[in-house]
Amino acid sequence: MTKRSEEMLVDLWMSLLLVWITCVPSVSMTPITGQSRSTQTGGPAAAASGLGEGQRLLSRAKRGWVWNQMFVLEEFSGPDPILVGRLHTDLDVGSRNIKYVLAGEGAGTIFAINELTGDIHAMKRLDREEKAEYTLTAQVINADTDEPLEPPSEFIIKVQDINDNSPQFIEGPYRASVPEMSAVGKSQSTAVYLITFMGYELFAPAATIKIALHGMDREVKAEYLLVIQAKDMGGHMGGLSGTTTVTVTLTDINDNPPKFSKSLYEFVIPEDLPVGKMGGKVKADDRDIGENAKSTYNIIEGDNQGTFEIITDKQTQEGILRLKKPLDYEGKRAYILKVEATNVRSEASINAPFKDTATVKISVEDSDEPPVFSKPMYLLEVNENAPINTVIGTVTARDPDSSGSLVRYFIDRHTDLERQFNINVDDGKITLAKPLDRETDMWHNITVTATEVRNHSQISRAIVAIRVMDINDNAPEFADEYQAVLCENGKPGQVIQTVSAVDKDDPIQGHYFDYRLVPEMLNNPNFTIKNNQDNTISVLAKHDTFRRQKQETYFLPIIVTDNGNPPMSSTNTLTIRVCGCSKDGIVQSCNVEAYVLPIGLSMGALIAILACIILLLVIVVLFVTLRRHKNEPLIIKDDEDVRENIIRYDDEGGGEEDTEAFDIATLQNPDGINGYLPRKDIKPDLQFMPRAGQHSGPNGVDVDEFINVRLHEADNDPTAPPYDSIQIYGYEGRGSIAGSLSSLETASSDSDQNYDYLREWGPRFRRLGELYSVGESDRET
């Protein structure tokens, strides 16, 4: 604590002595007139005689109320209420009937007043930290009439603090940190604590922790636990105290270099390990933590060719040895590398080295390697008119192993689906298997595989790009199917059509086309051609006397020749139509209807007339068809089937539960004897049987013969509809309470059955019984 804080505490302690002072007298000069009579605290009263009129007699008089504030100690826990103070008035001379009244904060609950003596007592235990002062009002009234004798007066009761709160730390427990290996005496501020004394909160300065030991190493012990105590009243007797803990952590500095776990690492790496793959790991441990423990790895000796590289794993801080170039067992079988680990950060105050080295010995393991092509890609050329079995080129591959196995070559047929090329399995010569056409496919990309003879699993691949060279094997032709139009009113020499040509070939020097008319058209009187010097020609008319009624279409054959070696040519025909045009040369009509329709009907009118005629023909055909349908005789056609209308009811069923009835189709169908029963749910696969021709009677209708023929067909054709068959219910069901009626016989039977019991079954069976009874009586007579 500071000196200023101690002085403040002493001042507060001395103020406790003022608690017992309950009232303070005061002297004032007041006029006699209108004042109540009071006891004089000074000399005798002055006589009033001998004073002039209007003169005042000044005298020293006592104040009616003799207090301004009161004090009471907090946390008082005595057996009786504590006296706070006493109220008194000059009117209280012992003979008057007066009463003291108290009002305000806590009146009647916390504070009570003696009505006769004016003594004020605290009735409850007070806490200054909850409420430091109370404002009350005192008044003197007549005890009999409750009339106020003096005006009310306000005063304050203050709660006096005592040392009942121990010092408290603001936040705790606390943590502090100091770098390891710090010098003795180095300080570190750690905490600010709060002291509460007599109602006042005092902040003590930050506690300072100083290094007392030399060479405190975090790697030996990282944390220390301290207990801090704060005491009020300057640590004197009677003071209170508070404690807290401070955890002091030694922070890490880079005072430990990396250290390999062993000085020699040995790895065996196969020679076919892919580039970029890991060949081994090394690790340098560092006792430091965080950034101080991070290291980088480097190869400082033994790898002049740059075959390996080493990188740092950020998570594990391991050195990952990776392959940077392919290994070759036949070229070099062992490597000895020197690897160095270096801390990323260094401590300027420590001069020790922050690095370590280790030796890495690598042995290359021999592996059966696949063949190696002399080139990764081959570019070959062949003319499109090359004959079959022409050698296009050769690919070569060798076995890099010391044993030097023979190599076989193959074409991956997934890249040569048309099988246009072959390859010699022994020497890798690629030959042509099918004719080529540059205009169809200019490039062919195939994949050639090389395989060891002794180990077919070792396969290498190379891409062979074959370019088909062009030859002049396509004749030029018109670029489009031209349809030229010639106006009747055209002038001689007018351009009818501009013609161009195309050629599928692609000569190096480019295309040049020569156009000419066929020999028999050189002297034709109608058309000629003109070379436009840009591989196009213009077709010109020689006269202006073209008429549609004379000739509507002309055909002009033109020969087109290219500049290839040898040159190719083709004859193309230009179709020229003669049309009627306006004066501006706009085509209006190319048909000859104007000369065949002198009545002046247009084409639209002719189409409408033709449509009407076709509609009338359709109506007539429909009418005739309906009339013929009405005049047909009422006989059933041969292709109809009416068996479903012929039903025989000559068998007695077996009742409600008869589910195993006999199928009469077996009797009607000879195939049923052999076990064939037609399905009821599907149509049979057999076709209709051929029917013989029928002969009708004189009127074309022979119903009897028609029925007999159909009956015969139904008996012998199992495929004819209906597909369901007639069910015979010859099975007597079970469970009927009435019994079966199959026991009833006709009157012609010899049975002596008594049917009187039928009368008991109801009106209907009673009538049935009477009928059978009558039959028996008739038989007896």
C-alpha positions, 0 to 999 in steps of 0.5 A, a space after each residue: 500500500 502507498 503512503 497516501 492510502 495509509 493516511 486515508 485509513 488512519 483518518 477513517 479510523 479516527 472518525 470512529 470517535 465521533 459516533 458517540 457525539 449525539 448533539 452539538 449546541 449552537 448559539 444565535 442571536 434571536 429576538 425575545 418577542 414571540 419566543 418560548 421561554 427557555 432556560 438561560 445557559 449564560 448570565 442572569 436575564 436583563 431587566 426590561 425597565 428603563 428601556 425606551 419605547 420601541 427599543 429591543 432587549 437583546 439577550 442570548 437565548 437557547 435554540 428550541 432543537 439542539 441537534 443536526 445529525 446523529 451517528 450509529 455503528 453498523 453491524 451492532 448485535 447487542 441484546 438491547 436496542 442501541 441508543 442513537 440519540 435524544 431529542 429535546 425541546 424548551 417546551 419540555 419543562 416537566 409540567 406540560 403534557 407533550 409527546 415526541 413524534 418521529 416520521 421518515 425513512 425507517 421510522 417505527 420499523 428500524 428506528 423507534 422514539 420514546 414519546 416522553 423522553 425523546 430517546 431514539 433507538 435503533 431496533 435492527 442490525 444496520 449495514 452501511 454497505 446496504 444503506 449509509 444514511 436515513 432522513 427522518 422528521 421529528 415533531 412535538 405535539 400535544 399529548 392530549 389533542 395531538 396538536 403540533 406545538 412546534 413545526 416539524 424539523 428534519 435530521 439525518 442518521 448516518 450509519 458509521 462504518 466498521 472494518 467488516 469487509 476483507 480485501 477482495 481481488 477483482 479477478 482471480 485466480 491470476 495468470 502471469 508469464 515470464 520468459 524462461 532463462 530470464 535474469 534474476 530480478 526481472 519483474 513482471 506485474 501480475 494483478 490488481 486487487 481491491 481493498 474494502 475498508 470502513 466502506 471505502 474501496 481502495 485499489 492497491 497497485 499491481 503486485 510485482 513478481 520478480 525472478 528469484 532463481 537463475 536459469 529457470 528452464 521451461 523444459 524442466 518445469 513450465 509452471 509455478 503456483 504462487 499464493 498472494 495475500 492482501 491485508 487492510 489496516 496496514 497489516 496491523 492487528 485487527 485488520 482483515 486479509 484476502 488471498 488469491 493464486 497466481 500461476 506463473 508460466 515460463 514461456 518458451 524461447 528457442 534455446 534447444 536446437 533440432 536433433 535427429 533421433 539417429 545419425 544414419 538412416 537407410 532406405 531401399 527404394 525400387 527403381 520403378 518408384 514414380 517421380 514425386 512419390 515418397 522414398 523415406 522419412 527422417 525426423 529431427 526432434 526439438 524440445 522447444 514448442 510452437 514456432 521455436 520447434 519448427 525446422 526445415 530439411 535440406 540435402 547438402 551433400 551426395 545428390 549432384 544430379 538432383 535425383 531426390 528432394 526433401 520437404 517438411 511435413 507441416 503437421 509432423 515436422 518430419 522430412 519427407 524424402 521424395 523422388 525427383 527424377 527416375 531411378 535406374 538400377 543399371 545406371 546407379 545402385 546406391 546413393 549416400 546423402 547428407 541431410 541437415 535440419 535447421 530451426 526456422 527461428 533463431 534466438 539472438 541471445 543464444 549463440 548455440 547452433 540451431 541445426 543438426 545433420 544426419 546421413 541417409 543411405 539409399 539402395 536402389 532395388 532392381 525392378 522388372 521395367 517395361 519396354 521403353 520406346 525410342 520416342 514418346 510419339 511418332 509422326 508418319 505420312 502415307 499417300 492416300 493411293 498407297 497400295 495394301 501392305 505398304 510400309 508406313 514407318 517403324 517404331 522401336 522399343 527396348 527392355 531397359 533391364 540388364 537381362 534385355 528381354 525381346 520385345 513384341 509390338 501390337 496395335 491397340 485395336 480400340 484406336 484402330 476399329 476399322 483395322 486399317 493398319 498392321 504391325 510386325 510383332 518382331 520389328 515394329 514395322 507399320 503397314 497399310 491393311 486397307 485403302 485410305 481416303 484423305 477426303 474421308 479421314 486425314 489423320 489416324 491416331 493409333 496406339 502401339 504397345 510394346 510387351 516383354 516376351 518373358 513378362 507380358 504384364 510389362 507393357 509400354 505405349 506410344 502414340 503413332 499419328 499417321 497423316 494421309 497425304 493428298 493425291 488428285 483423285 477427285 474431279 471438281 464439280 458445281 458448288 451447287 445445283 444451279 437453277 438458272 432463270 432466263 427472261 423472255 424480254 432479256 437482252 443479248 449478252 445478259 448474265 444468266 448465271 454465275 457458276 463456281 466449282 469445288 474440289 474435295 482434294 487439297 493441292 498444295 498450290 491451291 485450286 484452279 478450275 478450267 470451264 468449257 462447253 462440251 464439243 457438241 455445244 460449242 456452236 450452239 445459237 443460244 448460250 455462251 460462257 465467260 471466264 471471270 478469272 476467279 475460278 468462276 464463269 458467267 453464262 450469257 444469252 446470245 439473243 432475245 427471242 426466247 419464248 416459253 411456248 416454244 421451249 420452256 427449259 434448256 440444258 447446258 452441259 459444262 466441263 470443269 477441269 482442275 489443275 492436278 496431276 493428272 488433271 481430273 474433270 467432270 461434266 455438269 449440266 446447268 438447267 435454264 428455265 425461260 420465264 416471264 418477267 416484268 420490264 424491270 427484269 423481275 420474274 413473274 411466272 415460269 409456267 405456260 398456263 397463259 397459252 393453254 387457258 385462252 378463257 383467262 382462268 387463273 391457276 387458283 380457279 382451276 384448283 378450286 374447280 378440281 377440289 369441288 369435283 373431287 368432293 362430289 365424287 366422294 359423296 357419290 361413293 359414300 351414297 352407293 356404299 350405304 345403298 349396297 349395305 342396306 340391300 344385303 340379305 339378312 344372313 350371317 356371314 361366313 366369318 361370324 361365329 354364333 355358337 355363344 347363342 346356342 345353349 343347352 340346358 339338359 343337365 342338372 347342376 350340383 348346387 352352390 358349392 359345385 366347383 368341380 363340374 364336368 366340362 362338356 367341351 370334352 364331349 364336343 371336342 375330340 382333342 379333349 379326350 387326349 387331355 387338351 382343354 382350351 383356355 378360358 382366359 386367353 385366345 388360342 394360338 391355332 388359326 381358323 380351320 379352312 371352310 369349304 364353299 357353301 351352296 345356297 338355295 334358289 333364293 340364296 338363303 339356306 338356313 338349315 344347311 348354314 346351321 348344320 355347317 356351323 354346328 359341324 365347324 363348332 364341333 371340330 374347331 377348338 379355337 373358335 370363340 367363345 373360349 369358355 365352355 359349358 359347365 356341367 354341375 353334376 356335383 352335389 354340394 355339401 352343407 345345405 340344410 334343405 338337402 338336394 333336389 336330385 333325389 326327386 324323380 319324375 312320375 314315370 319312376 318306380 320310386 315309392 318316395 313319400 313327398 308329404 314332408 315337402 308341405 312343411 317347407 313352405 307354399 312353394 314346396 307344398 305345391 311341388 309335393 302336391 304335384 308329385 303326390 298326384 303323379 303317384 295316385 295316377 300311377 296306382 290307378 
